[in-house]
Amino acid sequence: MGTSSGFAIWRAVSIAGLLAASTPSVFGVDYVEPTAEQVARCMTLPNSGLQQACRGGYSVQGLKFPDEASELSLFSNTGRMAIFKPKGPGPHPAVLLLHPCGGVGDPNHIRFWASKAVEEGYVAFVVDSWTQRGIAEICRTRPPGFVPIHMMVRSRDAYEALAHLGKFDFVDVARVATIGFSNGGRVSYLLGSDSVAQMYAVNGRRFVATVAVYGQCFNRELGLTFLRPDVSRPLLALLGELDEDGNPEDCVPRLQELKSRGTDVTWHVFPKTGHAWDQQAFRVPQRNAQIGNTAGVLSAYDPRVAEESRDRVFSYLAPRMKGR
């Protein structure tokens, strides 16, 4: 994993980040000029690639987050931006659930994870980066100007969601982690990066840990690296042996390199497992072309792996979150 690949994502977003602010609103995406304060923050980064990537994340309108939380019930709508809380006054630890490229439109998928989080005593914040921006999915469609910068936009969304949780007395904002799926898993990788924290962390507040579930570390077609060499937060990566998107052949060597430098990284590769193993929409396996993977990705639901992956995530988080 050389320096050139490590910084590839910043080169890719540079041009788009500069153009986005002058692009008219499309797909409901409101492009804006970064504020003087945001530009000044970006300029503190050590090179032009990082500075331009930072500006890309600030070149769209920020999200409006929920003002209230609710308890998760059988009738709760989990296919939307929402904050679900366990019983009791807290303060509780929390997890951000970061959706895949298809958004939060699969309520069964979000419920599968949110219900376990609440059961384990966590506040579950479903962060929807698409709906308010008029985007249904970006697995196959390309909202003009948005796809090249969306990783930085989602990273900013996550840090601003973390700051938003600080407004609630029932949340212990010092104990918040992320769990990201596929595209959201890429975001989880980025959220462990010191550079990304310098771009978007509010008042220096960072996540205790990040979890990537079948998240892509490196995109071969586009030459983009999502698992950054400056990761400094505890990280769990769950991978499928047969997954062409979150490919273990790309991820494991990068994880091993981080671990050799003393970074707290953990990973597990599920044998004979493809992509999106926890999404019931893929009970019948499907191969779908995606942006950056023209050959397609095999998505296949596996209930056994889904249960095991969920158990592994919360077993991993328990000592890091509840023991603090």
DRENDO-1510 file (C-alpha; in Angstrom, 1 decimal, always signed):
<recs>
REC; n; res; u; v; w
REC; 1; MET; +0.0; +0.0; +0.0 .
REC; 2; GLY; +2.1; +2.9; -1.3 .
REC; 3; THR; +1.7; +6.6; -0.8 .
REC; 4; SER; +0.1; +7.1; -4.2 .
REC; 5; SER; -2.7; +4.7; -3.5 .
REC; 6; GLY; -3.2; +6.0; +0.0 .
REC; 7; PHE; -3.9; +9.5; -1.4 .
REC; 8; ALA; -5.9; +8.4; -4.5 .
REC; 9; ILE; -9.2; +9.3; -3.0 .
REC; 10; TRP; -8.2; +12.9; -2.4 .
REC; 11; ARG; -7.1; +13.3; -6.1 .
REC; 12; ALA; -10.4; +11.9; -7.3 .
REC; 13; VAL; -12.5; +14.3; -5.3 .
REC; 14; SER; -10.4; +17.3; -6.0 .
REC; 15; ILE; -11.8; +18.5; -9.3 .
REC; 16; ALA; -15.4; +17.5; -8.4 .
REC; 17; GLY; -15.1; +19.3; -5.0 .
REC; 18; LEU; -14.1; +22.5; -6.7 .
REC; 19; LEU; -16.8; +22.3; -9.4 .
REC; 20; ALA; -19.7; +21.2; -7.1 .
REC; 21; ALA; -20.2; +24.6; -5.6 .
REC; 22; SER; -20.9; +26.2; -9.0 .
REC; 23; THR; -23.2; +23.3; -10.2 .
REC; 24; PRO; -27.0; +23.9; -10.1 .
REC; 25; SER; -29.1; +21.9; -7.8 .
REC; 26; VAL; -29.8; +18.4; -9.3 .
REC; 27; PHE; -31.5; +15.4; -7.9 .
REC; 28; GLY; -32.4; +17.7; -5.0 .
REC; 29; VAL; -28.8; +18.2; -4.1 .
REC; 30; ASP; -28.2; +21.8; -3.0 .
REC; 31; TYR; -24.7; +22.7; -3.9 .
REC; 32; VAL; -23.3; +25.6; -1.9 .
REC; 33; GLU; -20.0; +27.5; -1.5 .
REC; 34; PRO; -18.2; +26.4; +1.7 .
REC; 35; THR; -18.2; +29.1; +4.3 .
REC; 36; ALA; -15.1; +31.2; +5.1 .
REC; 37; GLU; -14.7; +29.2; +8.3 .
REC; 38; GLN; -15.0; +25.9; +6.5 .
REC; 39; VAL; -12.4; +27.0; +3.9 .
REC; 40; ALA; -10.1; +28.1; +6.6 .
REC; 41; ARG; -10.4; +24.7; +8.3 .
REC; 42; CYS; -9.7; +22.9; +5.1 .
REC; 43; MET; -6.6; +25.1; +4.6 .
REC; 44; THR; -5.1; +23.7; +7.8 .
REC; 45; LEU; -4.6; +20.4; +6.1 .
REC; 46; PRO; -1.0; +19.6; +4.9 .
REC; 47; ASN; -1.5; +19.4; +1.1 .
REC; 48; SER; -3.7; +20.6; -1.7 .
REC; 49; GLY; -5.3; +17.2; -2.3 .
REC; 50; LEU; -6.6; +17.0; +1.3 .
REC; 51; GLN; -7.6; +20.6; +1.2 .
REC; 52; GLN; -9.7; +20.1; -1.9 .
REC; 53; ALA; -11.2; +16.9; -0.6 .
REC; 54; CYS; -12.2; +18.7; +2.5 .
REC; 55; ARG; -13.9; +21.4; +0.5 .
REC; 56; GLY; -15.8; +18.8; -1.4 .
REC; 57; GLY; -17.5; +17.6; +1.8 .
REC; 58; TYR; -18.6; +21.2; +2.6 .
REC; 59; SER; -20.0; +21.9; -0.9 .
REC; 60; VAL; -23.5; +20.6; -0.3 .
REC; 61; GLN; -26.1; +21.6; +2.2 .
REC; 62; GLY; -25.8; +19.9; +5.6 .
REC; 63; LEU; -28.5; +17.5; +6.9 .
REC; 64; LYS; -31.3; +18.4; +9.2 .
REC; 65; PHE; -31.3; +15.8; +12.0 .
REC; 66; PRO; -34.2; +14.5; +14.1 .
REC; 67; ASP; -35.1; +16.7; +17.2 .
REC; 68; GLU; -36.6; +13.7; +19.1 .
REC; 69; ALA; -35.9; +10.1; +19.7 .
REC; 70; SER; -38.4; +7.2; +20.1 .
REC; 71; GLU; -38.4; +3.7; +21.4 .
REC; 72; LEU; -38.2; +1.0; +18.8 .
REC; 73; SER; -41.4; -0.9; +18.5 .
REC; 74; LEU; -43.0; -3.3; +16.0 .
REC; 75; PHE; -44.7; -0.4; +14.3 .
REC; 76; SER; -41.7; +1.9; +14.1 .
REC; 77; ASN; -40.7; +3.1; +10.6 .
REC; 78; THR; -37.0; +2.1; +10.3 .
REC; 79; GLY; -36.8; +3.1; +6.6 .
REC; 80; ARG; -36.0; +6.7; +7.5 .
REC; 81; MET; -33.7; +9.0; +9.4 .
REC; 82; ALA; -34.4; +8.3; +13.0 .
REC; 83; ILE; -33.0; +8.0; +16.5 .
REC; 84; PHE; -34.1; +5.0; +18.6 .
REC; 85; LYS; -33.4; +4.8; +22.3 .
REC; 86; PRO; -33.4; +2.0; +24.9 .
REC; 87; LYS; -35.6; +2.3; +28.0 .
REC; 88; GLY; -34.3; +4.3; +30.8 .
REC; 89; PRO; -32.8; +7.8; +31.2 .
REC; 90; GLY; -29.2; +6.9; +30.3 .
REC; 91; PRO; -26.9; +8.3; +29.4 .
REC; 92; HIS; -26.5; +5.4; +26.9 .
REC; 93; PRO; -23.7; +4.7; +24.4 .
REC; 94; ALA; -24.8; +5.1; +20.8 .
REC; 95; VAL; -24.1; +3.8; +17.3 .
REC; 96; LEU; -24.6; +5.5; +14.0 .
REC; 97; LEU; -26.0; +3.1; +11.4 .
REC; 98; LEU; -24.5; +4.2; +8.0 .
REC; 99; HIS; -26.6; +2.8; +5.1 .
REC; 100; PRO; -25.3; +1.2; +1.9 .
REC; 101; CYS; -25.5; +2.8; -1.6 .
REC; 102; GLY; -29.2; +2.0; -1.8 .
REC; 103; GLY; -30.0; +4.2; +1.2 .
REC; 104; VAL; -32.4; +3.3; +4.0 .
REC; 105; GLY; -35.1; +2.0; +1.8 .
REC; 106; ASP; -34.9; -1.5; +3.1 .
REC; 107; PRO; -36.5; -1.2; +6.5 .
REC; 108; ASN; -35.9; -4.9; +7.3 .
REC; 109; HIS; -32.1; -4.4; +7.0 .
REC; 110; ILE; -32.1; -1.3; +9.3 .
REC; 111; ARG; -34.4; -2.9; +11.8 .
REC; 112; PHE; -32.2; -6.0; +12.0 .
REC; 113; TRP; -29.3; -3.8; +13.3 .
REC; 114; ALA; -31.2; -1.1; +15.2 .
REC; 115; SER; -33.2; -3.7; +17.2 .
REC; 116; LYS; -30.0; -5.4; +18.3 .
REC; 117; ALA; -28.4; -2.1; +19.2 .
REC; 118; VAL; -31.3; -1.1; +21.4 .
REC; 119; GLU; -31.5; -4.5; +22.9 .
REC; 120; GLU; -27.8; -4.2; +23.9 .
REC; 121; GLY; -28.4; -0.8; +25.5 .
REC; 122; TYR; -27.3; +1.5; +22.7 .
REC; 123; VAL; -29.0; +4.5; +21.1 .
REC; 124; ALA; -29.3; +3.7; +17.4 .
REC; 125; PHE; -29.1; +6.7; +15.1 .
REC; 126; VAL; -30.1; +5.9; +11.5 .
REC; 127; VAL; -28.2; +8.5; +9.4 .
REC; 128; ASP; -29.9; +9.0; +6.0 .
REC; 129; SER; -27.6; +10.9; +3.7 .
REC; 130; TRP; -29.8; +10.5; +0.6 .
REC; 131; THR; -33.4; +11.4; +1.1 .
REC; 132; GLN; -33.1; +15.1; +2.0 .
REC; 133; ARG; -30.9; +15.5; -1.0 .
REC; 134; GLY; -33.4; +13.9; -3.4 .
REC; 135; ILE; -31.3; +10.8; -4.0 .
REC; 136; ALA; -32.8; +7.3; -4.1 .
REC; 137; GLU; -29.6; +5.4; -4.6 .
REC; 138; ILE; -26.1; +5.8; -6.1 .
REC; 139; CYS; -25.4; +2.1; -6.7 .
REC; 140; ARG; -26.0; +2.6; -10.4 .
REC; 141; THR; -27.0; +6.2; -10.9 .
REC; 142; ARG; -24.8; +9.2; -10.9 .
REC; 143; PRO; -26.3; +12.5; -9.6 .
REC; 144; PRO; -24.1; +15.0; -11.5 .
REC; 145; GLY; -21.3; +16.3; -9.4 .
REC; 146; PHE; -22.2; +14.3; -6.3 .
REC; 147; VAL; -20.7; +10.8; -6.7 .
REC; 148; PRO; -17.1; +11.9; -6.7 .
REC; 149; ILE; -17.5; +13.9; -3.4 .
REC; 150; HIS; -20.1; +11.7; -1.7 .
REC; 151; MET; -17.6; +9.9; +0.6 .
REC; 152; MET; -16.5; +13.2; +2.0 .
REC; 153; VAL; -20.1; +14.4; +2.3 .
REC; 154; ARG; -21.1; +11.3; +4.2 .
REC; 155; SER; -18.0; +11.6; +6.5 .
REC; 156; ARG; -19.1; +15.2; +7.3 .
REC; 157; ASP; -22.7; +13.9; +7.9 .
REC; 158; ALA; -21.4; +11.4; +10.4 .
REC; 159; TYR; -19.4; +13.9; +12.4 .
REC; 160; GLU; -22.2; +16.4; +12.4 .
REC; 161; ALA; -24.6; +13.6; +13.6 .
REC; 162; LEU; -22.2; +12.8; +16.4 .
REC; 163; ALA; -22.3; +16.4; +17.5 .
REC; 164; HIS; -26.1; +16.4; +17.3 .
REC; 165; LEU; -26.3; +13.5; +19.7 .
REC; 166; GLY; -24.6; +15.7; +22.2 .
REC; 167; LYS; -27.8; +17.7; +22.5 .
REC; 168; PHE; -29.6; +14.7; +24.2 .
REC; 169; ASP; -29.2; +14.0; +27.9 .
REC; 170; PHE; -29.8; +10.3; +27.3 .
REC; 171; VAL; -26.7; +9.9; +25.1 .
REC; 172; ASP; -23.2; +9.7; +26.4 .
REC; 173; VAL; -21.5; +11.4; +23.5 .
REC; 174; ALA; -18.1; +10.2; +24.7 .
REC; 175; ARG; -19.2; +6.6; +23.8 .
REC; 176; VAL; -20.4; +6.7; +20.1 .
REC; 177; ALA; -19.3; +4.3; +17.4 .
REC; 178; THR; -20.2; +3.8; +13.7 .
REC; 179; ILE; -21.5; +0.7; +12.0 .
REC; 180; GLY; -21.4; +1.1; +8.2 .
REC; 181; PHE; -22.7; -1.3; +5.5 .
REC; 182; SER; -21.1; -1.5; +2.0 .
REC; 183; ASN; -20.9; +2.2; +0.9 .
REC; 184; GLY; -21.4; +3.1; +4.6 .
REC; 185; GLY; -18.6; +0.7; +5.4 .
REC; 186; ARG; -16.3; +2.7; +3.3 .
REC; 187; VAL; -17.4; +5.8; +5.3 .
REC; 188; SER; -16.6; +3.9; +8.5 .
REC; 189; TYR; -13.1; +3.3; +7.3 .
REC; 190; LEU; -12.7; +7.0; +6.6 .
REC; 191; LEU; -14.0; +8.0; +9.9 .
REC; 192; GLY; -11.1; +6.3; +11.7 .
REC; 193; SER; -8.7; +8.6; +9.7 .
REC; 194; ASP; -6.9; +11.4; +11.5 .
REC; 195; SER; -7.1; +13.5; +8.3 .
REC; 196; VAL; -10.8; +13.1; +7.9 .
REC; 197; ALA; -11.3; +14.0; +11.6 .
REC; 198; GLN; -9.3; +17.2; +11.0 .
REC; 199; MET; -11.7; +18.0; +8.2 .
REC; 200; TYR; -15.0; +17.4; +9.9 .
REC; 201; ALA; -14.9; +16.5; +13.6 .
REC; 202; VAL; -16.9; +19.1; +15.6 .
REC; 203; ASN; -14.9; +20.5; +18.5 .
REC; 204; GLY; -12.4; +17.6; +18.1 .
REC; 205; ARG; -15.0; +15.0; +19.1 .
REC; 206; ARG; -14.3; +11.6; +17.5 .
REC; 207; PHE; -15.8; +8.1; +17.4 .
REC; 208; VAL; -14.7; +5.6; +20.0 .
REC; 209; ALA; -14.6; +2.9; +17.3 .
REC; 210; THR; -15.7; +2.2; +13.7 .
REC; 211; VAL; -17.1; -0.9; +12.2 .
REC; 212; ALA; -17.2; -1.7; +8.4 .
REC; 213; VAL; -19.5; -4.5; +7.3 .
REC; 214; TYR; -18.6; -5.7; +3.8 .
REC; 215; GLY; -17.0; -2.3; +3.1 .
REC; 216; GLN; -14.6; -1.8; +0.2 .
REC; 217; CYS; -11.1; -0.9; +1.2 .
REC; 218; PHE; -9.8; -0.2; -2.2 .
REC; 219; ASN; -11.5; +0.3; -5.6 .
REC; 220; ARG; -9.3; -1.3; -8.3 .
REC; 221; GLU; -11.2; +0.3; -11.3 .
REC; 222; LEU; -11.0; +3.8; -9.9 .
REC; 223; GLY; -7.9; +3.5; -7.9 .
REC; 224; LEU; -9.5; +4.8; -4.7 .
REC; 225; THR; -8.4; +4.0; -1.2 .
REC; 226; PHE; -11.0; +4.1; +1.6 .
REC; 227; LEU; -8.9; +2.4; +4.4 .
REC; 228; ARG; -6.5; +5.2; +5.0 .
REC; 229; PRO; -3.0; +4.7; +6.4 .
REC; 230; ASP; -3.6; +7.3; +9.1 .
REC; 231; VAL; -6.4; +5.3; +10.8 .
REC; 232; SER; -6.0; +5.7; +14.6 .
REC; 233; ARG; -9.3; +4.6; +16.0 .
REC; 234; PRO; -10.2; +1.0; +16.9 .
REC; 235; LEU; -11.6; -0.7; +13.7 .
REC; 236; LEU; -13.5; -3.9; +13.0 .
REC; 237; ALA; -13.8; -5.1; +9.4 .
REC; 238; LEU; -16.1; -7.9; +8.5 .
REC; 239; LEU; -15.5; -9.4; +5.0 .
REC; 240; GLY; -16.8; -12.1; +2.8 .
REC; 241; GLU; -14.4; -14.5; +1.1 .
REC; 242; LEU; -16.3; -14.2; -2.2 .
REC; 243; ASP; -17.1; -10.5; -2.0 .
REC; 244; GLU; -15.9; -8.7; -5.1 .
REC; 245; ASP; -16.7; -5.3; -3.5 .
REC; 246; GLY; -15.3; -5.6; +0.0 .
REC; 247; ASN; -12.6; -7.9; -1.4 .
REC; 248; PRO; -10.4; -9.5; +1.3 .
REC; 249; GLU; -7.5; -9.7; -1.2 .
REC; 250; ASP; -7.5; -5.9; -1.1 .
REC; 251; CYS; -8.5; -5.4; +2.5 .
REC; 252; VAL; -6.5; -7.9; +4.5 .
REC; 253; PRO; -3.0; -6.7; +3.5 .
REC; 254; ARG; -4.0; -3.1; +4.3 .
REC; 255; LEU; -5.4; -4.2; +7.7 .
REC; 256; GLN; -2.2; -6.2; +8.4 .
REC; 257; GLU; -0.1; -3.2; +7.6 .
REC; 258; LEU; -2.1; -1.0; +10.0 .
REC; 259; LYS; -1.9; -3.7; +12.7 .
REC; 260; SER; +1.9; -4.0; +12.3 .
REC; 261; ARG; +2.2; -0.3; +13.1 .
REC; 262; GLY; +0.3; -0.8; +16.3 .
REC; 263; THR; -3.2; +0.3; +15.2 .
REC; 264; ASP; -6.1; -1.4; +17.0 .
REC; 265; VAL; -7.6; -3.2; +14.0 .
REC; 266; THR; -9.6; -6.5; +14.0 .
REC; 267; TRP; -11.0; -8.4; +11.0 .
REC; 268; HIS; -12.8; -11.6; +10.2 .
REC; 269; VAL; -13.4; -13.2; +6.8 .
REC; 270; PHE; -16.6; -15.3; +6.5 .
REC; 271; PRO; -15.9; -18.3; +4.3 .
REC; 272; LYS; -17.9; -18.8; +1.0 .
REC; 273; THR; -19.7; -15.5; +1.6 .
REC; 274; GLY; -20.5; -12.8; -0.9 .
REC; 275; HIS; -21.7; -9.2; -0.6 .
REC; 276; ALA; -24.7; -7.9; +1.4 .
REC; 277; TRP; -25.1; -11.1; +3.4 .
REC; 278; ASP; -27.5; -9.4; +5.9 .
REC; 279; GLN; -29.9; -8.0; +3.4 .
REC; 280; GLN; -33.0; -10.1; +2.9 .
REC; 281; ALA; -33.7; -8.3; -0.5 .
REC; 282; PHE; -31.0; -10.7; -1.8 .
REC; 283; ARG; -32.6; -14.0; -0.7 .
REC; 284; VAL; -32.3; -14.8; -4.4 .
REC; 285; PRO; -28.6; -14.0; -5.2 .
REC; 286; GLN; -28.2; -11.2; -7.7 .
REC; 287; ARG; -25.2; -9.9; -9.6 .
REC; 288; ASN; -25.5; -6.2; -10.1 .
REC; 289; ALA; -23.1; -3.7; -11.9 .
REC; 290; GLN; -22.1; -0.8; -9.7 .
REC; 291; ILE; -20.2; +2.4; -10.1 .
REC; 292; GLY; -16.6; +1.4; -10.0 .
REC; 293; ASN; -17.3; -2.3; -10.7 .
REC; 294; THR; -18.6; -2.8; -14.2 .
REC; 295; ALA; -18.3; -6.6; -13.9 .
REC; 296; GLY; -20.9; -6.6; -11.1 .
REC; 297; VAL; -21.0; -7.7; -7.5 .
REC; 298; LEU; -22.7; -10.9; -6.3 .
REC; 299; SER; -25.1; -10.0; -3.4 .
REC; 300; ALA; -26.4; -13.0; -1.5 .
REC; 301; TYR; -28.3; -13.1; +1.8 .
REC; 302; ASP; -27.1; -15.6; +4.4 .
REC; 303; PRO; -29.1; -15.7; +7.6 .
REC; 304; ARG; -26.4; -17.6; +9.5 .
REC; 305; VAL; -23.7; -15.1; +8.6 .
REC; 306; ALA; -26.0; -12.2; +9.2 .
REC; 307; GLU; -26.6; -13.4; +12.8 .
REC; 308; GLU; -22.9; -14.1; +13.4 .
REC; 309; SER; -21.8; -10.8; +12.0 .
REC; 310; ARG; -24.2; -8.9; +14.2 .
REC; 311; ASP; -23.1; -10.9; +17.3 .
REC; 312; ARG; -19.4; -10.2; +16.4 .
REC; 313; VAL; -20.1; -6.5; +16.1 .
REC; 314; PHE; -21.7; -6.1; +19.5 .
REC; 315; SER; -19.2; -8.4; +21.2 .
REC; 316; TYR; -16.4; -6.2; +19.7 .
REC; 317; LEU; -18.0; -3.0; +20.8 .
REC; 318; ALA; -19.0; -4.0; +24.4 .
REC; 319; PRO; -15.5; -3.7; +26.0 .
REC; 320; ARG; -14.7; -0.6; +24.0 .
REC; 321; MET; -18.0; +1.2; +24.6 .
REC; 322; LYS; -19.4; +0.0; +27.9 .
REC; 323; GLY; -16.2; -0.3; +29.8 .
REC; 324; ARG; -15.3; +3.4; +29.3 .
</recs>
